[in-house]
């Protein structure tokens, strides 16, 4: 990869670092959000978004219980306080999760049934929405970078040629990052659709 044009321009050096950092963070955020998407296998990351009413405060499930997967089709939730079993079960029954938890008074077992074709399509729709949200986020970062470059040009901190090259570099960087998240999304979609 060629050295960055913007990194060589003192007026834009910090801006370039900020752009790279924000775009890398957006890609990592996309990867993290994909772990909560449901595939055919049981995974405790599927429960990352679940919040339990803990003395009036919505608290992440992982902070009020021990989570584990004894096999590929079951998640076991063992609350630190037995009084939370019913609250945990209530939180897990949310329709968007599609779970049917069972409790024995001490632990909550969540069978993860194989996904139906319809459920797979719903998950892929959810994946595509997340992908589009992150694409938009990357484009917003690009816009901020372009605005900073144009402002530096307007203030005569950089030349017109440096402005043009810098704008092209920001576009190229944005295209690369969007390509990365699309590739990650394609892999996840293949994983979801695999029977």
C-alpha positions as CSV (number, residue, x, y, z in Angstrom):
1,X,0.0,0.0,0.0
2,X,1.3,3.4,-0.9
3,X,2.1,5.9,1.9
4,X,-0.9,8.0,2.8
5,X,-1.0,11.5,1.1
6,X,-2.8,13.0,4.1
7,X,-0.3,11.6,6.6
8,X,2.4,13.6,4.8
9,X,0.5,16.9,5.0
10,X,1.1,18.5,8.5
11,X,-2.3,20.2,8.4
12,X,-4.2,16.9,7.8
13,X,-2.0,14.4,9.7
14,X,-4.2,14.4,12.8
15,X,-7.3,14.3,10.7
16,X,-6.0,11.2,8.8
17,X,-5.3,9.4,12.1
18,X,-8.8,10.2,13.4
19,X,-10.4,8.9,10.2
20,X,-8.5,5.7,10.3
21,X,-9.3,5.1,13.9
22,X,-13.0,5.9,13.5
23,X,-13.3,3.7,10.5
24,X,-11.5,0.8,12.1
25,X,-13.7,1.2,15.2
26,X,-16.8,1.1,12.9
27,X,-15.6,-2.2,11.4
28,X,-14.9,-3.7,14.8
29,X,-18.3,-2.6,16.0
30,X,-19.9,-4.4,13.0
31,X,-18.0,-7.6,13.8
32,X,-19.0,-7.3,17.5
33,X,-22.7,-6.8,16.6
34,X,-22.6,-9.9,14.4
35,X,-21.7,-12.1,17.3
36,X,-25.2,-11.6,18.7
37,X,-26.9,-12.7,15.5
38,X,-28.4,-16.2,15.8
39,X,-27.0,-19.0,13.7
40,X,-27.9,-22.7,14.1
41,X,-25.5,-23.3,17.0
42,X,-25.9,-22.3,20.6
43,X,-23.6,-19.4,21.6
44,X,-23.6,-17.2,24.7
45,X,-23.0,-14.2,22.5
46,X,-26.6,-14.7,21.3
47,X,-27.7,-13.3,24.7
48,X,-25.5,-10.2,24.7
49,X,-28.4,-7.9,24.0
50,X,-30.6,-9.4,26.7
51,X,-31.3,-7.1,29.7
52,X,-32.8,-8.3,32.9
53,X,-34.7,-6.1,35.4
54,X,-32.3,-6.2,38.4
55,X,-33.9,-4.1,41.2
56,X,-35.4,-1.7,38.7
57,X,-32.3,-1.4,36.5
58,X,-32.0,-3.0,33.1
59,X,-28.8,-5.1,33.5
60,X,-26.9,-7.2,31.0
61,X,-27.7,-10.9,31.5
62,X,-24.0,-11.8,31.8
63,X,-23.7,-9.5,34.9
64,X,-26.5,-11.3,36.9
65,X,-25.9,-14.9,35.8
66,X,-23.3,-17.5,34.7
67,X,-23.8,-18.5,31.0
68,X,-22.5,-21.6,29.4
69,X,-23.2,-23.9,26.5
70,X,-23.0,-27.6,27.5
71,X,-23.8,-28.7,24.0
72,X,-24.4,-27.2,20.5
73,X,-28.1,-26.9,21.0
74,X,-28.5,-25.6,24.6
75,X,-27.6,-22.5,26.6
76,X,-27.7,-22.7,30.4
77,X,-28.2,-19.6,32.5
78,X,-27.4,-19.9,36.2
79,X,-28.4,-16.7,38.1
80,X,-26.2,-15.6,41.0
81,X,-29.5,-14.9,42.9
82,X,-32.2,-17.6,42.6
83,X,-34.9,-14.9,43.0
84,X,-33.9,-13.7,39.4
85,X,-34.9,-16.9,37.7
86,X,-38.4,-15.6,36.7
87,X,-37.0,-12.2,35.6
88,X,-34.4,-13.9,33.4
89,X,-37.0,-16.2,31.9
90,X,-39.3,-13.2,31.2
91,X,-36.4,-11.3,29.5
92,X,-35.6,-14.4,27.3
93,X,-39.1,-14.8,26.1
94,X,-38.9,-11.6,24.1
95,X,-40.3,-12.3,20.6
96,X,-37.3,-10.9,18.7
97,X,-35.1,-13.6,20.3
98,X,-37.3,-16.5,19.3
99,X,-36.4,-18.6,22.5
100,X,-38.5,-20.8,24.6
101,X,-36.7,-21.0,28.0
102,X,-37.4,-23.5,30.7
103,X,-36.5,-23.2,34.3
104,X,-36.3,-25.7,37.1
105,X,-36.3,-23.0,39.9
106,X,-32.4,-22.8,39.9
107,X,-31.3,-22.6,36.3
108,X,-32.8,-21.5,33.0
109,X,-32.2,-23.8,30.0
110,X,-32.6,-22.4,26.6
111,X,-32.9,-25.0,23.8
112,X,-31.7,-23.5,20.6
113,X,-33.7,-25.3,17.9
114,X,-32.4,-25.6,14.4
115,X,-33.5,-22.5,12.4
116,X,-36.3,-22.7,10.0
117,X,-35.9,-21.3,6.5
118,X,-38.2,-18.4,7.4
119,X,-36.1,-17.7,10.5
120,X,-32.9,-17.8,8.5
121,X,-34.3,-15.2,6.1
122,X,-35.3,-13.0,9.0
123,X,-31.8,-13.2,10.4
124,X,-30.3,-12.3,7.0
125,X,-32.7,-9.3,6.8
126,X,-31.4,-8.3,10.3
127,X,-27.8,-8.8,9.1
128,X,-28.4,-6.6,6.0
129,X,-29.9,-3.9,8.1
130,X,-26.9,-3.9,10.4
131,X,-24.6,-3.9,7.3
132,X,-26.4,-0.9,5.9
133,X,-26.3,1.0,9.2
134,X,-22.6,0.5,9.4
135,X,-22.1,1.5,5.7
136,X,-24.0,4.7,6.6
137,X,-21.7,5.2,9.6
138,X,-18.6,4.9,7.4
139,X,-20.0,7.4,4.9
140,X,-20.7,9.8,7.7
141,X,-17.1,9.5,8.8
142,X,-16.0,10.1,5.2
143,X,-18.2,13.2,5.2
144,X,-16.6,14.5,8.3
145,X,-13.1,13.9,6.8
146,X,-14.1,15.7,3.6
147,X,-15.5,18.6,5.5
148,X,-12.2,18.9,7.4
149,X,-10.2,18.8,4.2
150,X,-12.3,21.5,2.5
151,X,-12.1,23.6,5.6
152,X,-8.2,23.3,5.6
153,X,-8.2,24.3,1.9
154,X,-10.5,27.2,2.5
155,X,-8.2,28.4,5.3
156,X,-5.3,28.1,2.8
157,X,-3.6,25.4,5.0
158,X,-3.3,23.1,2.0
159,X,-3.1,23.6,-1.8
160,X,-5.9,22.7,-4.3
161,X,-3.8,19.7,-5.4
162,X,-3.4,18.4,-1.9
163,X,-7.1,18.9,-1.3
164,X,-8.0,16.9,-4.4
165,X,-5.5,14.0,-3.6
166,X,-6.7,14.0,0.1
167,X,-10.4,13.8,-1.0
168,X,-9.5,10.9,-3.3
169,X,-7.7,9.2,-0.5
170,X,-10.6,9.5,1.9
171,X,-12.9,8.0,-0.7
172,X,-10.5,5.1,-1.3
173,X,-10.2,4.5,2.4
174,X,-14.0,4.5,2.7
175,X,-14.4,2.1,-0.2
176,X,-11.8,-0.3,1.4
177,X,-13.6,-0.3,4.8
178,X,-17.0,-0.8,3.2
179,X,-15.6,-3.7,1.2
180,X,-14.3,-5.2,4.5
181,X,-17.6,-5.1,6.2
182,X,-19.4,-6.4,3.1
183,X,-17.0,-9.4,3.0
184,X,-17.6,-10.0,6.8
185,X,-21.4,-9.7,6.1
186,X,-21.2,-12.2,3.2
187,X,-19.4,-14.8,5.4
188,X,-21.9,-14.4,8.2
189,X,-24.8,-14.7,5.7
190,X,-23.3,-17.9,4.4
191,X,-23.0,-19.2,8.0
192,X,-26.6,-18.3,8.7
193,X,-28.0,-19.9,5.6
194,X,-26.0,-23.1,6.0
195,X,-28.3,-25.9,7.0
